[in-house]
Amino acid sequence: MPSPARLKGRTAVVTGGSRGIGRAISRRLADEGALVAVHYGHDHAAAERTVTEIESAGGRAFAVHAELGVPGDAATLWEAFDRRLAEHADGTGLDILVNNAGITLPRPIEDVTEQDYDRVFAVNTKAPFFIVQQSLGRLRDGGRIVNISSGATRIAYPAIVAYSMTKAALDHLALSLARQLGPRGITVNTVAPGFTETEINPTLRDPQVRSALAAASVFGRLGTPADIADVVAFLADDDARWVTGQCIDATGGVHLGL
Ligand code: NAP
Protein backbone atom coordinates (compact mmCIF):
# COMPACT_ATOMS: atom_id res chain seq x y z
CA MET A 1 0.00 0.00 0.00
CA PRO A 2 1.34 3.47 -0.82
CA SER A 3 2.07 5.66 2.20
CA PRO A 4 -0.22 8.67 1.94
CA ALA A 5 1.38 12.06 1.65
CA ARG A 6 4.99 10.94 1.14
CA LEU A 7 4.99 13.22 -1.91
CA LYS A 8 2.82 15.97 -0.42
CA GLY A 9 3.92 19.39 -1.59
CA ARG A 10 5.55 17.95 -4.71
CA THR A 11 4.42 18.62 -8.25
CA ALA A 12 4.81 15.96 -10.94
CA VAL A 13 4.49 15.87 -14.72
CA VAL A 14 3.80 12.49 -16.31
CA THR A 15 3.99 12.55 -20.11
CA GLY A 16 1.47 10.18 -21.62
CA GLY A 17 -0.05 10.14 -18.14
CA SER A 18 -3.55 9.60 -19.48
CA ARG A 19 -3.45 5.93 -20.47
CA GLY A 20 -1.60 2.66 -19.90
CA ILE A 21 1.57 2.76 -17.81
CA GLY A 22 1.46 6.56 -17.55
CA ARG A 23 -2.06 6.47 -16.10
CA ALA A 24 -0.89 4.06 -13.39
CA ILE A 25 2.11 6.31 -12.65
CA SER A 26 -0.12 9.40 -12.45
CA ARG A 27 -2.51 7.64 -10.08
CA ARG A 28 0.26 6.25 -7.88
CA LEU A 29 2.09 9.60 -7.52
CA ALA A 30 -1.22 11.32 -6.74
CA ASP A 31 -2.05 8.60 -4.16
CA GLU A 32 1.15 9.61 -2.41
CA GLY A 33 0.14 13.26 -2.29
CA ALA A 34 1.74 14.80 -5.39
CA LEU A 35 -0.12 17.29 -7.55
CA VAL A 36 0.04 15.55 -10.94
CA ALA A 37 -0.01 17.10 -14.42
CA VAL A 38 -1.51 14.36 -16.58
CA HIS A 39 -0.10 14.99 -20.06
CA TYR A 40 -1.74 13.63 -23.23
CA GLY A 41 -1.41 14.10 -26.97
CA HIS A 42 -4.68 13.17 -28.63
CA ASP A 43 -7.17 11.49 -26.33
CA HIS A 44 -8.64 14.30 -24.24
CA ALA A 45 -11.36 12.06 -22.77
CA ALA A 46 -8.78 9.58 -21.45
CA ALA A 47 -6.83 12.39 -19.77
CA GLU A 48 -9.96 13.80 -18.15
CA ARG A 49 -10.94 10.30 -17.02
CA THR A 50 -7.58 9.83 -15.31
CA VAL A 51 -7.85 13.26 -13.64
CA THR A 52 -11.35 12.37 -12.42
CA GLU A 53 -10.16 9.01 -11.07
CA ILE A 54 -7.41 10.77 -9.14
CA GLU A 55 -9.77 13.38 -7.75
CA SER A 56 -12.35 10.74 -6.79
CA ALA A 57 -9.63 9.01 -4.77
CA GLY A 58 -8.88 12.29 -2.95
CA GLY A 59 -5.87 13.28 -5.03
CA ARG A 60 -5.02 16.37 -7.09
CA ALA A 61 -4.36 16.48 -10.81
CA PHE A 62 -4.92 18.45 -13.98
CA ALA A 63 -4.64 17.61 -17.68
CA VAL A 64 -1.98 19.13 -19.95
CA HIS A 65 -2.21 18.85 -23.72
CA ALA A 66 0.75 18.80 -26.11
CA GLU A 67 1.26 16.64 -29.14
CA LEU A 68 4.80 15.25 -29.08
CA GLY A 69 6.90 14.52 -32.14
CA VAL A 70 6.13 17.85 -33.81
CA PRO A 71 8.27 21.02 -33.91
CA GLY A 72 8.12 23.02 -30.68
CA ASP A 73 6.47 20.15 -28.75
CA ALA A 74 8.47 20.60 -25.54
CA ALA A 75 7.77 24.35 -25.43
CA THR A 76 4.06 23.69 -25.99
CA LEU A 77 4.03 21.21 -23.12
CA TRP A 78 5.75 23.55 -20.67
CA GLU A 79 3.61 26.55 -21.65
CA ALA A 80 0.47 24.46 -21.04
CA PHE A 81 1.91 23.18 -17.75
CA ASP A 82 2.80 26.69 -16.53
CA ARG A 83 -0.67 27.96 -17.41
CA ARG A 84 -2.53 25.10 -15.68
CA LEU A 85 -0.21 25.13 -12.65
CA ALA A 86 -0.90 28.82 -12.08
CA GLU A 87 -4.57 27.89 -11.53
CA HIS A 88 -3.56 25.89 -8.43
CA ALA A 89 -3.03 28.21 -5.49
CA ASP A 90 0.02 26.40 -4.08
CA GLY A 91 1.33 25.28 -7.41
CA THR A 92 4.80 26.55 -8.11
CA GLY A 93 7.81 24.76 -9.49
CA LEU A 94 8.31 21.16 -10.43
CA ASP A 95 9.68 18.23 -8.46
CA ILE A 96 9.12 15.08 -10.52
CA LEU A 97 9.30 14.66 -14.30
CA VAL A 98 8.36 11.27 -15.75
CA ASN A 99 9.00 10.94 -19.49
CA ASN A 100 6.65 8.08 -20.27
CA ALA A 101 4.86 8.94 -23.54
CA GLY A 102 5.98 6.74 -26.38
CA ILE A 103 5.00 4.90 -29.52
CA THR A 104 6.11 1.60 -30.94
CA LEU A 105 7.36 0.64 -34.40
CA PRO A 106 6.91 -3.10 -34.92
CA ARG A 107 8.97 -3.43 -38.12
CA PRO A 108 12.28 -5.16 -38.93
CA ILE A 109 15.01 -3.03 -40.50
CA GLU A 110 14.03 -3.92 -44.10
CA ASP A 111 10.57 -2.37 -43.62
CA VAL A 112 11.46 0.83 -41.74
CA THR A 113 11.04 3.93 -43.91
CA GLU A 114 12.85 7.20 -43.24
CA GLN A 115 9.51 8.66 -42.23
CA ASP A 116 8.90 5.84 -39.70
CA TYR A 117 12.39 6.28 -38.30
CA ASP A 118 12.08 10.05 -37.92
CA ARG A 119 8.65 9.72 -36.30
CA VAL A 120 9.61 7.14 -33.67
CA PHE A 121 12.77 9.08 -32.77
CA ALA A 122 10.83 12.37 -32.66
CA VAL A 123 8.29 11.04 -30.15
CA ASN A 124 10.42 8.66 -28.09
CA THR A 125 13.83 10.39 -28.02
CA LYS A 126 13.79 13.98 -29.27
CA ALA A 127 10.68 15.01 -27.33
CA PRO A 128 11.96 13.72 -23.93
CA PHE A 129 15.36 15.32 -24.59
CA PHE A 130 13.90 18.78 -25.06
CA ILE A 131 11.26 18.28 -22.36
CA VAL A 132 14.13 17.57 -19.95
CA GLN A 133 16.17 20.50 -21.30
CA GLN A 134 13.29 22.91 -20.71
CA SER A 135 12.46 21.40 -17.31
CA LEU A 136 15.84 22.27 -15.80
CA GLY A 137 14.90 25.83 -14.91
CA ARG A 138 11.60 24.66 -13.43
CA LEU A 139 12.85 21.65 -11.42
CA ARG A 140 13.50 22.37 -7.77
CA ASP A 141 16.71 21.10 -6.18
CA GLY A 142 16.18 17.55 -4.91
CA GLY A 143 13.95 16.80 -7.90
CA ARG A 144 13.51 13.60 -9.83
CA ILE A 145 13.67 12.72 -13.53
CA VAL A 146 12.50 9.24 -14.55
CA ASN A 147 12.54 8.14 -18.19
CA ILE A 148 10.55 5.11 -19.31
CA SER A 149 12.73 2.97 -21.55
CA SER A 150 12.22 -0.70 -22.45
CA GLY A 151 13.68 -4.09 -21.63
CA ALA A 152 14.20 -4.31 -25.40
CA THR A 153 17.44 -2.30 -25.00
CA ARG A 154 19.19 -5.27 -23.39
CA ILE A 155 18.00 -8.10 -25.62
CA ALA A 156 18.19 -8.67 -29.38
CA TYR A 157 14.72 -8.05 -30.77
CA PRO A 158 15.05 -7.40 -34.53
CA ALA A 159 11.28 -7.00 -35.02
CA ILE A 160 11.40 -3.63 -33.21
CA VAL A 161 14.96 -2.52 -33.96
CA ALA A 162 14.32 1.22 -34.48
CA TYR A 163 12.06 1.42 -31.41
CA SER A 164 14.76 -0.25 -29.28
CA MET A 165 17.30 2.29 -30.55
CA THR A 166 15.08 5.18 -29.42
CA LYS A 167 14.97 3.72 -25.92
CA ALA A 168 18.72 2.94 -25.78
CA ALA A 169 19.31 6.67 -26.25
CA LEU A 170 17.15 7.37 -23.18
CA ASP A 171 19.22 4.89 -21.15
CA HIS A 172 22.29 6.99 -21.90
CA LEU A 173 20.51 10.28 -21.20
CA ALA A 174 20.05 9.23 -17.57
CA LEU A 175 23.76 8.52 -17.17
CA SER A 176 25.01 11.86 -18.49
CA LEU A 177 22.31 13.92 -16.81
CA ALA A 178 22.77 12.22 -13.44
CA ARG A 179 26.39 13.40 -13.47
CA GLN A 180 25.42 16.96 -14.34
CA LEU A 181 22.46 17.32 -11.97
CA GLY A 182 23.97 15.57 -8.92
CA PRO A 183 25.16 18.83 -7.34
CA ARG A 184 21.53 19.97 -7.26
CA GLY A 185 20.39 16.74 -5.56
CA ILE A 186 18.37 15.84 -8.66
CA THR A 187 18.37 12.13 -9.53
CA VAL A 188 17.92 10.85 -13.07
CA ASN A 189 16.99 7.23 -13.66
CA THR A 190 15.45 4.98 -16.28
CA VAL A 191 12.82 2.29 -15.79
CA ALA A 192 12.64 -0.50 -18.38
CA PRO A 193 9.29 -2.30 -18.57
CA GLY A 194 8.86 -5.64 -20.31
CA PHE A 195 5.67 -6.95 -21.91
CA THR A 196 3.00 -4.92 -20.14
CA GLU A 197 -0.79 -5.00 -20.55
CA THR A 198 -1.60 -1.73 -22.34
CA GLU A 199 -2.94 -0.63 -25.71
CA ILE A 200 0.52 0.04 -27.22
CA ASN A 201 0.82 -3.55 -28.45
CA PRO A 202 -2.36 -4.66 -30.28
CA THR A 203 -0.96 -8.19 -30.74
CA LEU A 204 -1.62 -8.72 -27.02
CA ARG A 205 -5.26 -9.29 -27.96
CA ASP A 206 -4.21 -12.62 -29.49
CA PRO A 207 -4.28 -15.34 -26.77
CA GLN A 208 -1.33 -17.20 -28.34
CA VAL A 209 0.83 -14.07 -28.39
CA ARG A 210 -0.21 -13.29 -24.81
CA SER A 211 0.83 -16.68 -23.50
CA ALA A 212 4.13 -16.64 -25.42
CA LEU A 213 5.03 -13.20 -24.03
CA ALA A 214 3.87 -14.13 -20.53
CA ALA A 215 6.12 -17.19 -20.67
CA ALA A 216 9.13 -14.91 -21.33
CA SER A 217 8.90 -13.62 -17.74
CA VAL A 218 10.28 -15.76 -14.93
CA PHE A 219 6.94 -15.09 -13.21
CA GLY A 220 4.97 -16.49 -16.17
CA ARG A 221 2.68 -13.50 -16.65
CA LEU A 222 2.46 -10.18 -18.45
CA GLY A 223 3.34 -7.05 -16.50
CA THR A 224 0.63 -4.68 -15.31
CA PRO A 225 0.91 -0.88 -15.44
CA ALA A 226 0.94 -0.91 -11.62
CA ASP A 227 4.06 -3.13 -11.65
CA ILE A 228 5.87 -0.26 -13.39
CA ALA A 229 4.22 2.58 -11.46
CA ASP A 230 5.42 1.11 -8.15
CA VAL A 231 9.04 1.26 -9.33
CA VAL A 232 8.63 4.85 -10.55
CA ALA A 233 7.05 5.82 -7.21
CA PHE A 234 10.08 4.43 -5.37
CA LEU A 235 12.46 6.45 -7.57
CA ALA A 236 10.35 9.58 -7.02
CA ASP A 237 10.47 9.21 -3.25
CA ASP A 238 13.15 10.33 -0.77
CA ASP A 239 13.98 6.64 -0.20
CA ALA A 240 15.69 6.64 -3.62
CA ARG A 241 17.84 9.72 -2.93
CA TRP A 242 21.08 7.70 -3.33
CA VAL A 243 20.09 6.04 -6.63
CA THR A 244 20.97 7.93 -9.80
CA GLY A 245 22.15 7.30 -13.35
CA GLN A 246 20.65 3.81 -13.24
CA CYS A 247 18.46 1.77 -15.54
CA ILE A 248 16.09 -0.30 -13.41
CA ASP A 249 14.88 -3.46 -15.14
CA ALA A 250 11.16 -3.88 -14.47
CA THR A 251 10.46 -6.64 -16.97
CA GLY A 252 9.55 -9.39 -14.53
CA GLY A 253 12.80 -11.14 -15.39
CA VAL A 254 12.16 -11.43 -19.13
CA HIS A 255 14.81 -13.57 -20.87
CA LEU A 256 17.04 -13.70 -17.79
CA GLY A 257 18.76 -16.80 -19.09
CA LEU A 258 18.36 -20.57 -19.42
P1 NAP B 1 -0.02 3.42 -24.39
O1 NAP B 1 -0.98 2.61 -23.58
O2 NAP B 1 -0.12 3.37 -25.87
O3 NAP B 1 -0.09 4.95 -23.90
C1 NAP B 1 0.74 5.90 -24.52
C2 NAP B 1 0.62 7.25 -23.83
O4 NAP B 1 1.51 8.15 -24.49
C3 NAP B 1 -0.78 7.85 -23.96
O5 NAP B 1 -1.05 8.61 -22.82
C4 NAP B 1 -0.66 8.74 -25.20
O6 NAP B 1 -1.56 9.84 -25.15
C5 NAP B 1 0.77 9.24 -25.08
N1 NAP B 1 1.32 9.53 -26.40
C6 NAP B 1 1.64 8.65 -27.39
N2 NAP B 1 2.06 9.30 -28.48
C7 NAP B 1 2.00 10.62 -28.19
C8 NAP B 1 2.31 11.80 -28.93
N3 NAP B 1 2.74 11.78 -30.18
N4 NAP B 1 2.12 12.99 -28.31
C9 NAP B 1 1.69 13.05 -27.02
N5 NAP B 1 1.37 11.96 -26.29
C10 NAP B 1 1.53 10.77 -26.86
O7 NAP B 1 1.50 3.03 -24.06
P2 NAP B 1 2.13 2.26 -22.81
O8 NAP B 1 2.20 0.82 -23.13
O9 NAP B 1 1.50 2.70 -21.54
O10 NAP B 1 3.64 2.79 -22.90
C11 NAP B 1 4.15 3.79 -22.04
C12 NAP B 1 5.65 3.81 -22.18
O11 NAP B 1 6.19 2.54 -21.78
C13 NAP B 1 6.14 4.04 -23.62
O12 NAP B 1 7.25 4.89 -23.62
C14 NAP B 1 6.53 2.65 -24.09
O13 NAP B 1 7.51 2.67 -25.08
C15 NAP B 1 7.03 2.05 -22.80
N6 NAP B 1 7.00 0.58 -22.79
C16 NAP B 1 5.82 -0.08 -22.88
C17 NAP B 1 5.82 -1.47 -22.89
C18 NAP B 1 4.54 -2.27 -22.98
O14 NAP B 1 4.61 -3.50 -23.17
N7 NAP B 1 3.38 -1.68 -22.81
C19 NAP B 1 7.03 -2.18 -22.81
C20 NAP B 1 8.21 -1.45 -22.72
C21 NAP B 1 8.20 -0.07 -22.70
P3 NAP B 1 -2.61 10.11 -26.38
O15 NAP B 1 -3.32 8.82 -26.61
O16 NAP B 1 -3.49 11.20 -25.88
O17 NAP B 1 -1.76 10.54 -27.53
Residues whose N, C-alpha, C, O or C-beta is under 5 A from the ligand:
A	BS01	NAP	G16 G17 S18 R19 G20 I21 G22 H39 Y40 G41 H42 D43 A66 E67 L68 G69 N100 A101 G102 I103 V123 I148 S149 S150 G151 P193 G194 F195 T196 T198 E199 I200
